[in-house]
Amino acid sequence: MALRMPWPLLGRSKLESSRAALPEVIGKADAPLMAVVVGLVAFGVVMVYSASFVYARHIFDAPAHFLLRQAAFATLGVLLLLGLARVDYHLYRPLTYPLLGLAALLLMVVVFGLGHSAGGASRWISVGPVHVQPAEVAKLAIIFWMAYSLSKKQDRIRSFSVGFLPHVLMSGFLMLLCLKQPDFGSAVMIGLLTFVLLFTAGARLGYILGAVLMAAPLAWLLIATSPYRMRRIQAFLQPFQHRLDSGYQIAESLMTFGAGGVTGVGLGDSRQKLLFLPEAHTDFISAIIGEELGLVGVTCVVLAFGFIVWRGLRAAFRSVDDYGTYLAVGITIFVGAQAFTNLAVAMGMLPTKGLVLPFISYGGSSLLVNCAAVGVLLNVSRPRRRLPDDEQETDREPGRAKTGQARDGAGRRPGARANRRRSASPGGEV
């Protein structure tokens, strides 16, 4: 009887063993972080309606058109966030390459002209009434892949051929697909995520700086040879001199912020949304916040995103393993960099980019991807009891320590990393 059942028993035993090897959860997710994100999602629904009802009535003869769609996506996003916060992030390891392949496939679909085009770019795939933006999936996929790969290659991360080059090549491939849409902003974001995670993992600083120095002339060449990108640079440098053409959007955005003053003109009372400010409910929704809620409202939004970045890095510091650390760092930079870029563009501090304000701007795919990312971050934030060293999944040879890091007699690394990996106190979390 036993001879007829070796493989099912072996498979089940291996599955049970892998699950048993997961670090034990001893606390709940970061409640303050969850509350701030859910609050931003709810605030976004209100602001999307305030910024879009005039435009929706003009285009669709339905003032609540964008409100209903954003509310539906917000509900799905919050449910997704709450669900993923309960899924152990270690279980995503087997999904790393399928997710990366799916992202590359979706990007190639739009590159080859099979996507939905708007504004001179093909960046969306229409699935019924929903437009999926593959670049958003690609950003999340590169975070998961980098976290998985870097955690496996930690001993060889300072090697050029193993720790640096493969990650740069994969990111470069996704960046190239983004540039072909064209989507320069998403390409820059993928590059930023790659270099931040390489730096976090301990890659040689010389390799990172060398890659940045090599990429800078290429980036300038892409801008200088593109007429519409050069117009954006001119609009950024002299918005009011180009107010009637390329600088119209940024000039209107600056006037929108200025009209709000300290306390704003009141929720729903914006004048610039009366078809003066383009993209008022998407890329430039922060300008409407500035007009209706003033400096006070914009400051609260900035503080909310600053709080998310702080709690995200806190979760990364307290993670029990490298994989969790890299996931948390990548997701935190993903959300924080998008928020900073969107606000900086709307305030005239950066040239115009096609990046939305996370959780607030109108857009289903962006909202769902950001909520999914924070759901994973919330799971990383759950306090766990660290596994013994001999039970942790590792790619190292037996007895080999990480490059440049000494170990004590018990095989543990002394110092900050060992302190970070101790069992996290549930203080400040519920």
C-alpha positions in Angstrom: 0.0 0.0 0.0 2.8 2.4 0.9 4.6 1.7 -2.4 1.6 2.9 -4.4 1.4 6.3 -2.8 4.9 7.9 -2.7 4.4 11.0 -4.8 1.2 12.4 -3.4 2.5 11.9 0.1 5.8 13.5 -0.8 4.1 16.5 -2.4 1.8 17.0 0.5 4.6 16.7 3.0 6.7 19.2 1.1 3.8 21.7 1.0 3.1 21.3 4.7 6.8 21.6 5.5 7.1 24.9 3.5 4.1 26.4 5.2 5.3 25.3 8.6 8.7 27.0 7.8 7.0 30.4 7.5 7.9 32.8 10.3 5.1 32.8 13.0 2.9 35.9 13.0 2.6 37.3 16.5 0.8 40.5 15.9 -1.6 42.4 13.7 -0.9 44.7 10.8 0.0 48.4 11.2 -3.5 49.9 12.0 -2.4 53.6 11.7 -1.0 52.9 8.2 -4.2 51.2 7.1 -6.3 54.0 8.5 -4.4 56.7 6.6 -4.5 54.8 3.3 -8.3 54.0 3.6 -8.8 57.7 4.5 -6.9 58.8 1.4 -9.0 56.5 -0.7 -12.3 57.9 0.7 -10.9 61.5 0.4 -10.1 60.7 -3.3 -13.7 59.7 -4.0 -14.9 63.0 -2.7 -12.3 65.0 -4.6 -12.8 63.2 -7.8 -16.5 64.1 -7.7 -15.7 67.7 -6.8 -13.2 68.0 -9.6 -15.1 66.2 -12.3 -18.8 66.8 -12.1 -18.7 69.8 -14.4 -16.6 68.0 -17.0 -18.7 64.8 -16.6 -21.9 66.8 -17.2 -20.4 68.5 -20.2 -19.1 65.2 -21.8 -21.4 62.5 -20.6 -24.4 64.6 -19.5 -24.1 62.7 -16.2 -22.4 64.7 -13.3 -21.9 61.5 -11.3 -20.2 59.6 -14.1 -16.7 59.6 -12.6 -18.0 59.5 -9.0 -19.7 56.2 -9.5 -16.8 54.6 -11.2 -14.3 55.8 -8.7 -16.5 54.7 -5.8 -16.7 51.2 -7.3 -12.9 51.0 -7.8 -12.4 52.4 -4.3 -14.6 49.7 -2.8 -12.7 47.0 -4.7 -9.4 48.5 -3.8 -10.1 48.6 0.0 -11.4 45.0 -0.1 -8.2 44.0 -2.0 -6.1 45.9 0.5 -7.7 44.2 3.5 -7.5 40.7 1.8 -3.9 40.9 0.9 -3.0 42.2 4.4 -3.9 38.8 5.6 -1.9 36.8 3.1 1.6 35.9 4.2 4.0 37.7 1.8 6.3 34.7 1.6 3.6 32.9 -0.4 4.2 35.4 -3.3 7.6 33.9 -4.1 6.3 31.2 -6.5 4.3 33.9 -8.3 7.3 36.2 -9.0 8.0 35.0 -12.5 4.4 34.6 -13.6 3.7 38.2 -12.5 6.8 39.5 -14.3 5.9 37.6 -17.5 2.3 38.9 -17.4 3.6 42.5 -17.0 6.0 42.1 -19.9 3.2 40.5 -22.1 0.8 43.3 -21.3 3.4 45.9 -22.1 4.1 44.2 -25.5 0.4 44.1 -26.3 0.2 47.9 -26.1 3.6 48.4 -27.8 2.4 46.5 -30.8 -0.6 48.7 -31.2 -3.3 46.4 -29.7 -4.0 48.7 -26.8 -6.3 51.7 -26.3 -4.7 55.0 -27.4 -5.3 58.5 -26.0 -3.4 61.7 -26.0 -0.9 60.4 -28.5 0.1 57.4 -26.5 -1.0 53.8 -26.3 -0.9 52.9 -22.6 -4.1 51.1 -21.8 -5.8 47.8 -22.6 -9.6 47.9 -22.7 -11.3 45.2 -20.8 -15.0 46.1 -21.2 -15.6 49.4 -19.5 -12.2 49.1 -17.6 -8.9 50.4 -19.0 -5.9 48.5 -17.6 -2.6 50.3 -17.6 0.2 47.7 -18.0 2.9 50.1 -16.8 1.3 50.1 -13.3 1.4 46.3 -13.2 5.1 46.4 -14.4 6.1 48.6 -11.5 4.6 46.2 -9.0 6.1 43.2 -10.9 9.6 44.7 -10.8 9.4 45.2 -7.0 8.4 41.6 -6.4 11.1 40.3 -8.8 13.8 42.5 -7.4 12.9 41.5 -3.8 12.9 37.8 -4.7 16.1 37.9 -6.7 18.1 40.1 -4.3 17.1 38.0 -1.3 18.4 34.9 -3.1 21.6 36.5 -4.2 22.5 38.4 -1.1 25.9 36.7 -0.8 26.8 37.7 -4.3 25.1 41.1 -4.5 28.4 42.9 -4.8 29.3 40.9 -7.9 28.7 42.7 -11.2 27.7 39.6 -13.2 25.3 38.2 -10.5 24.2 40.9 -8.2 24.0 43.9 -10.5 23.9 43.2 -14.3 20.8 40.8 -14.4 18.7 43.3 -12.4 19.7 46.2 -14.6 19.0 44.3 -17.8 15.5 43.1 -16.7 14.6 46.6 -15.6 16.0 48.1 -18.8 13.8 45.7 -20.8 10.7 46.9 -19.0 11.8 50.5 -19.3 12.3 50.1 -23.1 8.7 48.7 -23.4 7.4 51.7 -21.5 9.3 54.2 -23.7 7.9 52.6 -26.8 4.3 53.5 -25.7 5.6 56.2 -25.0 5.6 56.5 -21.2 8.7 58.3 -20.1 7.5 58.8 -16.5 6.8 55.1 -15.9 10.2 54.2 -17.3 11.9 56.6 -15.0 9.9 55.2 -12.0 11.0 51.6 -12.9 14.7 52.7 -13.1 14.3 54.5 -9.7 12.9 51.5 -8.0 15.7 49.3 -9.4 18.5 51.5 -8.2 16.9 52.1 -4.7 16.5 48.4 -4.2 20.1 47.7 -5.4 21.4 50.3 -3.0 19.3 48.8 -0.2 20.6 45.3 -0.8 24.2 46.5 -0.7 25.2 46.5 -4.4 28.5 48.3 -5.1 27.9 52.1 -5.1 30.3 52.4 -8.0 28.2 50.2 -10.2 25.0 52.2 -9.3 26.7 55.6 -9.9 28.3 54.4 -13.1 24.9 53.2 -14.4 23.3 56.5 -13.5 26.1 58.5 -15.3 25.6 56.3 -18.4 21.8 56.7 -18.3 21.8 60.5 -17.9 23.0 61.3 -21.5 20.6 58.7 -22.9 17.7 60.3 -21.0 18.7 63.7 -22.3 18.9 62.3 -25.8 15.4 60.9 -25.5 14.2 64.3 -24.4 16.1 66.4 -26.9 15.0 64.3 -29.9 11.3 64.3 -28.9 9.5 67.6 -29.8 6.7 67.1 -27.3 9.1 66.4 -24.4 11.1 69.5 -25.4 7.9 71.5 -25.3 7.3 70.2 -21.8 10.8 71.4 -20.7 10.1 74.8 -22.2 6.7 75.0 -20.4 8.4 74.0 -17.1 11.1 76.7 -17.4 8.8 79.5 -18.6 5.2 78.4 -18.1 3.6 81.9 -18.4 5.6 82.8 -21.5 4.0 79.7 -23.2 0.7 80.0 -21.5 -1.3 79.9 -24.7 0.3 76.6 -25.9 2.7 74.2 -24.2 2.6 76.0 -20.8 -1.2 76.3 -20.6 -1.7 73.4 -18.2 1.0 74.2 -15.7 0.2 77.9 -15.8 -3.5 77.1 -15.0 -2.3 74.7 -12.2 -0.2 77.4 -10.6 -3.1 79.9 -10.7 -5.4 77.2 -9.2 -3.1 76.8 -6.2 -2.8 80.5 -5.8 -6.5 81.0 -5.8 -6.9 78.8 -2.8 -4.8 80.8 -0.4 -4.4 79.4 3.1 -7.9 77.9 3.7 -9.3 77.5 0.2 -12.5 78.7 -1.4 -14.5 75.8 0.0 -15.1 72.2 -1.0 -16.9 72.0 -4.4 -16.4 75.7 -5.1 -13.4 75.6 -7.4 -13.6 77.8 -10.4 -10.7 76.3 -12.3 -12.5 73.0 -12.7 -15.0 74.8 -14.9 -13.1 73.5 -18.0 -10.2 75.8 -17.4 -7.7 73.3 -15.9 -7.2 70.2 -18.1 -7.0 66.8 -16.3 -8.5 68.3 -13.2 -9.7 65.0 -11.8 -6.6 62.9 -12.8 -3.0 64.2 -13.0 -3.8 67.7 -11.6 -6.3 66.9 -8.9 -3.8 68.2 -6.3 -4.3 71.7 -7.8 -8.1 71.4 -7.1 -7.3 70.3 -3.6 -5.1 73.5 -3.2 -7.9 75.7 -4.6 -10.8 74.3 -2.6 -9.0 73.4 0.7 -6.0 75.8 0.5 -2.6 75.4 1.9 -4.1 73.6 4.9 -5.6 70.9 2.7 -2.4 70.4 0.6 -0.3 70.2 3.8 -2.5 67.5 5.2 -2.1 65.5 2.0 1.6 65.9 2.1 1.7 64.8 5.8 -0.4 61.8 5.0 2.0 60.6 2.3 4.9 61.4 4.6 3.3 59.2 7.3 2.9 56.4 4.7 6.6 56.6 3.8 7.6 56.6 7.5 5.5 53.6 8.4 6.6 51.7 5.3 10.3 52.2 6.1 9.5 51.2 9.7 8.0 48.0 8.5 11.0 47.3 6.3 13.4 47.9 9.2 11.4 45.5 11.4 11.0 42.7 8.8 12.3 39.3 9.8 14.0 38.6 6.5 15.6 40.3 3.5 12.7 39.5 1.2 10.3 41.4 3.4 12.7 44.3 3.7 13.1 44.7 0.0 9.3 44.3 -0.6 8.6 47.0 2.0 11.2 49.4 0.7 10.1 48.9 -2.9 6.4 49.5 -2.2 7.2 52.5 0.0 9.3 54.2 -2.6 6.7 53.2 -5.3 3.9 55.1 -3.4 6.1 57.9 -2.1 7.8 58.7 -5.4 4.6 58.9 -7.3 3.0 61.2 -4.7 6.1 63.5 -4.7 6.3 63.6 -8.5 2.6 64.4 -9.0 2.6 67.2 -6.4 5.9 68.6 -7.7 4.6 68.6 -11.3 1.3 70.3 -10.3 3.3 73.0 -8.4 5.7 73.6 -11.3 8.7 72.0 -9.6 9.2 69.3 -12.2 8.3 69.0 -15.9 4.9 67.5 -16.7 4.7 63.7 -16.2 1.8 61.3 -16.6 1.8 60.1 -13.0 -1.3 60.2 -10.9 -1.6 61.1 -7.2 -1.9 57.7 -5.5 -5.3 56.8 -3.9 -6.7 60.2 -4.8 -6.6 60.7 -8.6 -9.3 59.2 -10.8 -8.2 55.9 -12.4 -9.2 52.3 -11.7 -6.0 50.4 -12.5 -3.8 52.8 -10.6 -6.0 52.7 -7.6 -6.2 48.9 -7.5 -2.5 48.5 -8.0 -1.7 51.0 -5.2 -4.2 49.3 -2.8 -2.7 45.9 -3.6 0.8 47.2 -3.0 -0.2 48.6 0.4 -2.0 45.4 1.3 1.3 43.5 0.8 3.1 46.2 2.8 0.6 45.8 5.7 1.3 42.1 5.8 5.0 42.8 6.0 4.3 45.1 8.9 2.8 42.3 11.0 5.2 41.3 13.8 6.7 37.9 13.3 8.9 35.5 15.3 12.2 35.0 13.4 12.9 31.4 12.4 16.1 29.7 13.5 18.9 30.2 11.0 18.9 26.6 9.9 15.2 26.8 8.9 15.4 29.9 6.8 15.4 29.6 3.0 18.9 30.6 1.8 21.0 30.5 -1.4 24.3 30.4 0.5 26.8 27.6 0.6 26.9 25.9 4.0 29.0 27.8 6.5 29.5 30.7 4.1 28.9 34.2 5.5 27.7 37.2 3.5 30.4 39.1 1.8 31.9 41.7 4.0 29.8 40.7 7.0 31.2 38.8 10.0 29.2 36.3 12.0 29.4 35.3 15.6 29.9 31.8 16.9 26.2 30.9 16.5 26.3 31.9 12.8 24.4 35.2 13.3 25.5 38.6 12.0 26.0 41.1 14.8 24.8 44.7 14.6 21.9 46.5 13.1 20.6 43.6 10.8 20.5 41.2 13.8 18.7 43.8 15.9 16.2 44.4 13.0 15.4 40.8 12.7 14.5 40.2 16.4 10.9 39.6 17.2 9.1 42.9 16.6 7.2 44.4 19.5 3.5 44.9 18.7 3.7 48.4 20.3 2.0 51.0 18.1 0.1 48.3 16.2 -3.2 46.6 16.8 
